Amino acid sequence: MLPSPKLSPCQTQIETVFAGQLAVLDACGSLFLVEHELLVVSDLHLEKGSFFAARGNPIPCYDTRDTLIRLAEALECYRPRAVACLGDSFHDVRAGERINPQDSAFVQGLVASVDDWIWVRGNHDPDIATRFRGRVADRLRAGPLTLCHRPEDAAPPVIAGHYHPKHHVRLAGRHITARCFVLGVDRLLLPAFGAYAGGLSTSSEAIGALFAEGYRQHVLIYGNKLWALAPS
Amino acid sequence: MDRLLTRPSAKAAVPDYVEAWFAGNGWELRPYQRQMIDAFARRQSTLLVAPTGGGKTLSGFLPSLIDIHETRPAGLHTLYISPLKALANDIERNLTRPIAEMGIDVKVESRTGDTPPSKRKRQRERPPHILLTTPESIMLMLSFPDARKLFGNLRSVIVDEVHSFAPTKRGDFTALALARLAEFAPGHIRFGLSATAARPEKLAEWLSSGSRPATVLKAGLTVKPNVRIMRVKNRMPYGGFMSQYAVPDIYEAIKARQSCIVFVNTRAQAEMLMQMLWEVNEDSLPITVYHGSLDREQRRRTEAMMAAGKLRAVVATAALELGIDWGDVDLVIQVGAPKGVSRLLQRIGRSNHRMDVPSEALLVPSNRFESLECHAALAAIAKGALDGDEPIEGSQDVIIQFIVNCACGETVHPDEIYAEVKGALPYRNLPRDQFDRLFRFAADGGNVLSNYERYLRLRRDADGRYAVASNAVRRRHRMNIGVIVEAARLKVMRLNKTGKTGRILGEVEDSFAQGLTAGDTFIFAGELLAFVRIRDLTIEARPATGGQPKIPAYAGGQMPLSTFLADGVRHVLSTPSTWRRLPAETREWLRLQQAFSVIPPEDTLMIEHFPRRRLRYTVFYTFEGRRANQTLGLLVTRRMERRRLKPVSFTVTDYGLAIASLEEVGEDAAKALLSPDILGDDLEEWIMESAMLRRSFRHVATVAGIAEQQHVGARATMRQLTVNTNLIYDVLRRHEPDHVLLTVARRDAERELLDLKRLSDMLQRFASRLLYFALDRASPLSVPVLTEVRTEQVNGAGVEALLSQASMALEAEQMIEDVRAALA
């Protein structure tokens, strides 16, 4: 299982076996399924910034660029055969109309750089513009695993996103809240990858219900490193 | 009226119905009340400095009452601006009586965020003669297209409690509103009212923002307050802030009077002291607690009971300093160091609202060092000296909000707005290029990557004038007017017997709530509660009977020691001839220091270095306040780290900084640690990583319109409508490190959070006057610093703090014994 007790020595990657599949968790927020050469990210929320900007909020719109740069770095690092974006890749169905030409080309370039790119549909992006290329699906299989947006939408073992989990810990009087992976026996939640994606506390009922059998482990992303907390 | 025809000494006639009303109540018109009527006639803006309770507020209104009665103006005649909503409501009640009794026809109404929309709409269509309101409400009214018409015939603007506005971000906001009013209503004059003012001329300048200069009118000498340090039976501790030793005496003082206000410096202290008083309250005296986090209803009940004379004491924070008449308070007790003379006087003024009888107050220092501060404050009061904040450059995020606000009502030109902004005192030095950057941000968000037409907030027309781009922008802006940005908070509900619902007691900060687990007990609103669960952004708790209670901590509760008072303390310390007026215990402690080490001379910065246990301690006696010392501690330990002096930890008080390290710090090394260039190299790196800058950015981003302000009742949904400002901060730092909001946040953080100015002034001032003493053990003077426990940051757990203080007290005694042994 995972290297743990308490805050383990930090690292940028952690290898684990989930439902018999070798997986690498990365501090950038991605997951790599080694046998399948498949890089998985979730909840990019591209054009979330411009969604607000279009409503009169003077928010700086660097989020799409930032998210894409980090995604490109992950691709560079893992050289995957395929990439799966597990839903809510775009903040809303009009994101494609707002995205600026450079960022649009950036997306197309990333999609073209791998053999297979899968946009899994999410609740924010039931429609994905065809000009971004790649294929659109509701879910996909990788060996025994199902990958989809909402973890409730497929029989376990399942890898999913949707909840943007974040975890809160207290250490020697300091409060730390950070995005995290949540690992259960047969469910694995990815953190949100998008620069402007918020988070839902792992202590919420919604996330708790997913791991009703009790066992779960949180792997925090803090200061560009991963911190595997003791399972609970 | 032509000013040349009016001799300065000429007294404006006071109408009979006014004289008669005063006489009918057994009063006489005070000279300064006549002078205000006269100033109104001469159209002379005036800052009135008069003690609380001297009929000050009425003197601001009298001229308007007379003028309205005689000229029967159509529309709004007088605008009254108060820092507190409650004060506006209170004044409405207080004006109703004289108006009715004088038999004059004057319509007065208040308007705040709580006023129902239908009434607000009516007020804009058919305004009263006198409108009582808050800065936020005025700014909102200024954003409407009819503002010019609404305010056009204004004759008088009264700003109450001026001193509470001036040095704050809210003051900057108010100054801009005043500057805009000057543009809309050129015919009005300003009356400022203030109880305490160290630099009345500066305050008058602030009041004049955008209009003609105001003169200062000081009400005649009043009786000096009767203030002394409380005599306490128990021994005064060497360090700590809890004042537990004095609780029995505080209780006796309350018992001996009819009605007391017990002031403390933080909300957490209020809850703790309340609890300690409750434990000794054998006579079950009605005592309660009052601070800004308590529910409004709860506070209103307390206010009403106090006014009705039903309470013997209220333990209160700064929330009670302003306004509202508190009935017959016959004693004010200040527990803990006063931190500033003006603040202390403001607090003392809450007792005895009659000018000819002195206010009564007792000071209760928490430790021997604080007794020096109390003494310095007494000396200043005796001399009539006041401290006061240096006027500072205003916060620039407020300008962004102001620009959008102006453009909501009518088209604006940057040149005009720039002129208005420069007219406000806090912005008189604002360079044009910086204003243009702020304007650009207000207009298009400064977005470099996506300069799309549809993201504009302000649209430029062919004449180069700007208007708000859409009604959506206008609506959103109006929802978010103001500069008060609060930490995320949760309501506290005390469940009733059914366990399903209950009464809301007030609010605590999110971070405290996160630390609670089921069964934990905590003290809030003076009650012991056991945490049950969090539901719908509400902490549900039931009454508890025992356990180790936690006490909620609140961000930003610490008040810094004023520079003026710090100098006072330095002076007392270095002038042994004044010591005879200090408590005997303090005197004894200072004598011990004199014999063992040295009393810091007034014009030097003293450093002591000594071993203790297995560590080495370096103590810097800066007297520059907790915040500045905190920053200095962070910087110096960084530098020590690099020089391999192996710093372990540090503690700060308002007076000094003590750093523990594994290595010895020699004279040269110690002095080098304080070289002024520390503000250059280490600061940059540290600031950018600090949580302070993030906090400051959150505030700036909210005021500038990026994040929504937290609205009561709408919070759950609001959260989803806002991008977390931490995420924006990280992205901005990576992609546009010199973004205008980052620079604005940086300025605010430096000024408000770090006290950098104060720190750099100090380092420059003492650069060549550092005194270093190597000792073989802790000196008496160092004990309060070494034994300081910064409870506000110790997990919000009051009892943990109490426990650690209890053990520290023993340690403090032991250290002093060590010194005695060495001297013997």
Interface residues (C-beta under 8 A of the other chain):
Chain A: K48 G49 S50 F52 A53 A54 R55 G56 N57 P58 I59 P60 C61 Y62 D63 R65 D66 R98 N100 Q102 D103 H168 R170 G173 H175 A195 Y196 A197 G198
Chain B: F441 A442 D444 G445 G446 N447 L449 S450 Y452 R454 Y455 R457 A469 S470 A472 V473 R476 H477 S511 Q514 G515 A704 G705 I706 R719 Q720 V723 N724 L727 I728 D730 V731 L732 R734 H735 E736 H739 L741 Q793 V794 N795
